[in-house]
């Protein structure tokens, strides 16, 4: 698996300001990767370009051995008026029902399966949406603030479980949580502050897995490298 951009440029129609300017990077192999940087530097724009099949295949965006790319985002709404449990049943194939049940347990959503999506808290909505994507077939899943409004302890439990259950998949995690991306991601694409020439750097993260023993000194080094890349 390889995700690569080569001198990528993108400007929204009607705008004179480039959102992405001459961006090049390469990240490889399954696992948790991150897009990290200040608001407004193009993280979500890049994610949407990667997820859109019309922009893939050319030399500026390379997705090697990744045919199916899904994009999930914060506060995405679940369609329809049925209960969340019924919706998950409808979008889950028979062979993935067991996986669905496992994810519901890990994500602590058993108590809300009979509720409509609109009745859930924002954190519950994001967790329910994420399960909806995880039970689909994919090679790369982009998580654009998909665990926002979820408490820190449960968020860590979910990330570690995803890394264990989907070890052959690539995830692109967009978050403003410096400690979180440093701890759990193997490669972190750091965007510099907006300028005419937008620099980016790929930094190795700690890639912590279930049962990890955290080396706080190494974590501090990773976080410092990320901050110095701005």
N, C-alpha and C positions, 0 to 999 in steps of 0.2 A: 504493500500500500504506500502510495506517495501522493501528497498534496503539494502542488507547486504553483507559484505565480512567477511570471517572467516579464518584468517591466510593464506591469498592469496599470492601465489608466482608465478612469471612469469619471464622467461628468453627467449629472442628471439633465435630462432634456430641459431646455429653457434656462439653464444656469451657465454662468461663465466660470464658476469656481470648481476646480477638480476636487472631487471627494477622495479619490485615490489617485496618486501621482507617482508613476514609475516604481511600483511596489514589486519587489522580488523576494521570495523566500522559498524554502523547501522543508517540509516536515514529513517524516516517514514512520511506517509501522503502525500497527493497531495500538490503542490505548487512549488515554485522556490527554488532549492537547488544549492549549488555551489561546484566545485572543485577548490581549490586555492592553489598556491604555486609557487616557482621559476620554471623557464624553466628547463626541463630535469629530473624532479622528478617522472614522470610516469603518469601525469594526462590524457594525450591523450591515452596512452597505456591502462590504466584502463577503460576509456570510451569505447574503441574498444572491450575490453574483455566483458564488460557488454552488449554491443550491439550485440555481436556474440552469436547466439543461441547455438553453440557448447560448449561454456564455461559456460552456465547457467544451473541451475538445480542441480548441485552438491552442496555439503555443503559449498564450499568456495565462491560461488557467489549465493546469494538468491535473487530472484525477486518475492516477494509475491504479488499476485493479479495484476501482470503486464505481460500480455501475448505478447503485441506488443511493441517493443522497437526500436526506430529509432535514427539514428546518423547523425547529420548535422555538417558541418565544414566550416571553413573560406576558401574562394576562390574555393569552389566546383563549377564545371562547369555544366551548364544546357545542356542536350543532344539535338542534332538535330539542324536544320537550320531554323526552323520556328520562327515567332515572339514570344516574351515572353508571350504575351497575348494568342496566340493560344496554346502554350504549357500548360499554366495554365488551360485553358479550357479542354484540353485533359486529364489532371491528376486529375481533380476535378469531383466528382460524382454529379449527378443532385441535390441531397438533400443538397449539400454543396456549391452550386453556390452562394447563398446569403452570406455565410461566406467568400468565396473568395473575393467577391466585397467589403465587409466590411474591410478585411485585406488590400486589395490594396489601399483603401482610407486612412487607418491608416498609412500604410507604405509609403505613398506619392509616388506611382508608376504609377498613371494613365497616366502620360505623356509619359511613355516609353513602353507601352503595344504593340505598333506597331514596336518596335525595336528588332533587334536580340540581343541575350545575350551578344555577343562579343562587342557590341557597348555601353554597359552600363558601368558606373563607378564601381569600386570595391565595394563601399558601396551599390549601386543599385543592383549589382549582388548578394551580400549576402542577401539583403532583399528579392529579388525575390526567391532565393533558400529557404529561411525560410518559405515563404508562401507555397511553393510547399510541404513542410513537414507538415505544420499546417493544410492543408486541407485533410490530410490522417487520417485514424484511427490509434490511438496509445494510449498507457498508459503512456509511458515514452519517452520523447524526449530529447536527449542529444544535447546541443548547444555548440560546440567546437569553440569558438571565432566566432560564427555565425553572430555577429553584429559588427565585426571589420570593420573599415573604415566608420562607420556611425557616424554622429555628435552626441554629447552628448545629446542634447535636444530631438532629434528624437529617439535616442536609449532609453531614459527614457520613452517616450510616448509609444513606442512599447512594452517594458517590462511590463509596467502597464496595457496595453490593453490585452496582452497575459494572465496575471494573472487573469484578470477579465473574459475574454472569455473562458478560459480553467481551471477554478478553480477546476475541478475534475481530472486534469492530474498532473503528476509529471514531472518537468523539471530539468535537471542537467546542470548547466550553468558553462562553463569554461571560465574564463576571468582573465586578470592580473590587472583589475581595482579594487583596494581595496575599494574605496568609494562605487562603484556600487554594489559589492557583499554584502557589509555590510548593505547597505540600503534596497535592494530588495529581499534578500534571507532569508529564515527562518532558514535554517541550512547550515553551511559552513564546508565542509571537508577540513581541512588545512594540506597540506603535509609539513613535515619538510625538511630541506636540505638533499641532498643525502648523505647517509652513509651506513655502513654495516647493521645497524639496523634503518630502516626508520620509524619514528614515525608519527602518524597522530592524529588529534584532530577534533572533531565535535563541532563547536561553534555556538551558537544561533545568528542569524542576526536580523535586525530590521523588516524585512518582510513588508516594506512599500507598501501600496496599493493606488489606485487612490484616490486623494483628501487628501493625507496624510499631517500631520503636523510633520515636522522633529524635533526630540529632539536631538540637536547637541551634548549634553553631552553624551547621550546614544550611539550615533553613534561613538563618540570618544572612548568610552569604548570598543565597539565591534572591532573597528579597532586596538586598542592596544592589545586586546586579540589575534587577528589574528597574528599580528606582533610578539608577544611574543611566539607564537607557532612554529615559525621557528627554 
